Amino acid sequence: MIEPHAPAPPGAPPHRTGPARLPVRPGTGRFLVLVCVFVCAACGLVYELELVAFGSYVTGGTVTQASVVLSVMVFAMGIGSLGAKRLRWHAAAGFGAVESALALVGGCSAMALYAVFAWTGGWGGAWADGSRWLLAAFSLVIGLLIGAEVPLLMELIQRVRRQDAGGAVADLFAADYVGALVGGLAFPFLLLPFFGQLTGALLTGMVNVVAGGALVLGLFRRDLSRRARWTLLAAGVTVLSVLASAAALAGDFERTARRAVYGPDVRVAVQTGVQEVVLTGGTHGRPLGLYLDGRLRAGGRDERRYHEALVQPALAGPHARVLILGGGDGLAAREVLRHRGVRRVDIVELDPGLLRLARHDPGLAAANGHALADPRVRVTAADALAWLRGAPGPAYDVVIADLPDPGVTAGTKLYSQEFYGLVRRVLAGDGRLAVHAGPVTVRPRVFWTVAATLRTAGFAGSPYRVLGDGPGRAAGAGRAPGTFRAPRDWGFLLAAPGGTAPPLRPGPGRPRTLTRAGLAADARAAERTRVGGLRASTLLHPRY
């Protein structure tokens, strides 16, 4: 706990307990301090969300990275609050210094992390997890600085006009929490879509340093010595100049960093509001690469093999009416439309920006055979789970689940028992469901968990996998940038309602059936595996 009256350090000047000499009335001064609290809280939450977003971008483990970032920051905030007691004797100067440092570190954090990820991510060895360690370091430093704000602001608000501690704390935290709300909403709805991850963080830093400097140099300037005023002014101008220069160069930096991550053939890089979409090659004979939030979704010479293996076995039976969940790139639709007898194909894709690229980008449209322009194809931009809840009864002969990898936390609801139950409701009695369940060799427990979830939802499934070819880049859901040899297989499940699993017929992509003995052994092992007290069969359909 923070002591109400910490002893002054040796040699410190007497602690001022009287009202500050303000250039405005005390009521106005108090309001300005609370406005600064509001702005600083908004900026602090943007820094937190920026680190969480970057952690998800690098590793794909949203829950893990969010837990690490937030727990480290909250711990550091406590340490920062304790450390700030020593600055209370120079609250105005201390707050100005803290805000300058926070603006510089928080504003540049995204650019620094992206630079390390782009240019050193492939070093391996001791630096294999360098980006993760740097992310934790930024979380620690930013948390320390944010934690130091509250005691100093409490001291400043009491210097304006003394009041009981309870009232001062209530006013301070009310402004702080409202500011956090605004910052939390501004990050996904304003900063990311309109400015991007890097420029958004830099602009936040500029707002932060201006707010802190204006409060200290404008409202509390008479509490500062001449030397302190000029030092804080020089520090603030320097930080503001660094952030403004970085923002001006952010576009060039981002293009150069993307080339370091994705190679020299980057043609399109757009933040759609749902995800970042990057297209490489695809024209003039160069191979197409489609990246979603930094993960290779489709590309290389294995792309056709992956989509053939996903689609062809499911269309061996009746296939007049086909539903594709996900698949906004149109590549699964291309394979469906190759079959005679297909009368209608419905695509439900969350990201309308990806659908626009699939229609109009020359490289991606050529790769999908202009499937989205086919009159039999109808496209809906919606969340697949929400759309299924309102979909009519048995309406489809085949459902293709071309969704994010089950190992990506954000997509776990699309592999849940509820999701498959809704799919069964829209599937005809003799219909088939095809599911990509991740690489078998790398994440076997995830694969068999999907199989167990399908059984729980009333499906009987035939598991199979397809091996990749050669040393080229892997294709398929969930591949990270720069992934070459591993993983080299894709696991699928062909399922049908009821107790009889549909047979697998040989076809393109050379699907290899996984034996029932292996399925049973791995399923029993998965049932015995416990993670955090939950059986493995529940991991992909958590109830929050």
Secondary structure, DSSP 8 states (H G I E B T S, - for coil): ---SS----TT------S----SS-HHHHHHHHHHHHHHHHHHHHHHHHHHHHHHHHHHS-HHHHHHHHHHHHHHHHHHHHHHGGGGGGGHHHHHHHHHHHHHHHHHHHHHHHHHHHHHHTT--GGGTTHHHHHHHHHHHHHHHHHHHHHHHHHHHHHHHS---HHHHHHHHHHHHHHHHHHHHHHIIIIIHHHHHHHHHHHHHHHHHHHHHHHIIIIISGGGS-HHHHHHHHHHHHHHHHHHHHHHHTHHHHHHHHHHHHH-TTEEEEEE-SS-EEEEE--STT---EEEETTEEEEESTTHHHHHHHHHGGGGGS--SEEEEEE-TTSHHHHHHHTSTT--EEEEEES-HHHHHHHHH-HHHHHHTTTGGGSTTEEEEES-HHHHHHT--SS-EEEEEEE-S-TTSGGGGGGGSHHHHHHHHHHEEEEEEEEEE---TTT-HHHHHHHHHHHHHTTEEEEEEEEE--SSS---STTB-TT--SSS-EEEEEEEEESSS-------TT--EE--HHHHHHHHHHHHH-EETTEEGGGTTS---
